[in-house]
Amino acid sequence: MLKGVAGAAGVVASLIAATPCPAQTYPSRQIELVVPFVAGGTTDTVARLISQRLSDRFGQPAIVNNRPGGGSSIGTALAAKAAPDGHTLLVTTIAFAINASLQKQPYDAVKDFSPITEIASIPLMLVVHNSLPVKTVKEFIDYSKAQPSGLDYASSGPGTSTHLAAEMFKTMTGAKLVHVPFKGNAEVLNALLGGHVKAHFALTASTLQHVRSGAVRVLAVTTEKRLPELPDVPTVAELGYPAYEISSWQGVFAPAGTPKDIVEKLNGEIVAMLKTPEVHARIVREGAVPIGSSPGQWTERFRNEVDKWAKVAKSAGLSPAN
């Protein structure tokens, strides 16, 4: 009897061993990387680097599908509804976490996605037009309070990191700032360089060259630590606001329920790509910091980001749009 049971157990064990796990048979077809923004931006560029890496390594085509609109919600909703088999991925930005509080979405940012890795962190900095008579953050705050209607600041659109960075700054410092939204970073920079707006919490990637040329003046950076590119520029946190910190980011997600071994396989390939000298150097040239976190690390950070921006939105009196 025992011999028969042992034999049956051996057969079951051999069958289980012979059954391929999802990662062994993955991918079985084309991989689609959904980017909820227009082609040509930094997120699109990074997604195309990833698609090339996955194509080369997996022997299956990997394509980028740009699905802009709705403040990135259209493409994100498409990815959320995809089969959780690793053949559809989402490559997105901090807007994903921010929109969870500012817009009613057809998906749950936390429950409907499996984080794979944070690709890169993108610092911001407070810059002003040279005509503004301030050279420090304290002078900037005092000057804004002295203006009858407040001081205009530009953002690349409602709900973007450049908008929420300023709203968090207002809440923590008491600065009197008035939001002037634009349709993107290019429009903001044109307005700032022309002196039509006087202040902007800018992405380092798009603005550092103008700081170096002297076209605009930088007062502070928004990161926890000073930037190697701007060692003499203080952080907002060290100027008396220790809780202030924001960096934009880019990350990769899969639909919730994607098998853990597929998530880990994708993570391994993307992180390895970020460590290659050419990709690392290219991301740094874009003004970003390559990250390459584990799925666990990225899950924790992403959930913290969603919670953080919910609190900022509430403090700023920003409510979800219908």
Number of C-alpha atoms within 10 A of each C-alpha: 6 7 8 9 10 11 12 12 12 12 12 12 12 11 11 11 10 9 10 11 13 16 17 12 9 17 18 14 12 15 21 18 26 25 28 28 25 15 16 10 10 17 22 22 14 22 26 19 16 26 20 15 17 21 15 12 11 16 13 15 16 22 19 22 22 18 19 17 13 13 18 19 23 17 22 30 19 18 26 24 15 15 14 20 21 24 20 24 29 28 30 27 25 22 19 24 22 23 24 21 24 20 17 14 18 13 17 12 22 15 11 18 24 26 27 31 28 28 27 25 22 22 24 28 26 23 25 27 22 18 10 15 11 17 14 16 18 15 13 21 19 15 17 19 16 13 12 8 11 15 20 17 23 27 27 23 19 17 25 20 25 26 21 22 26 24 22 21 22 17 13 15 16 13 21 21 21 16 17 16 18 16 11 12 18 12 14 24 23 12 17 22 16 12 16 15 20 20 27 27 27 29 24 24 17 15 20 21 13 16 15 13 9 12 16 24 21 28 20 24 27 25 21 17 14 19 16 8 11 14 10 10 16 21 25 26 18 14 13 12 13 12 12 19 19 23 21 21 22 23 25 26 29 28 25 19 15 19 17 14 14 23 22 17 15 22 22 17 15 23 20 13 19 22 14 10 9 11 17 17 15 14 21 15 11 14 21 25 17 22 19 23 20 17 22 14 14 22 20 11 15 21 14 13 17 20 15 14 23 20 15 19 20 13 14 16 9 17 13 13 10 7
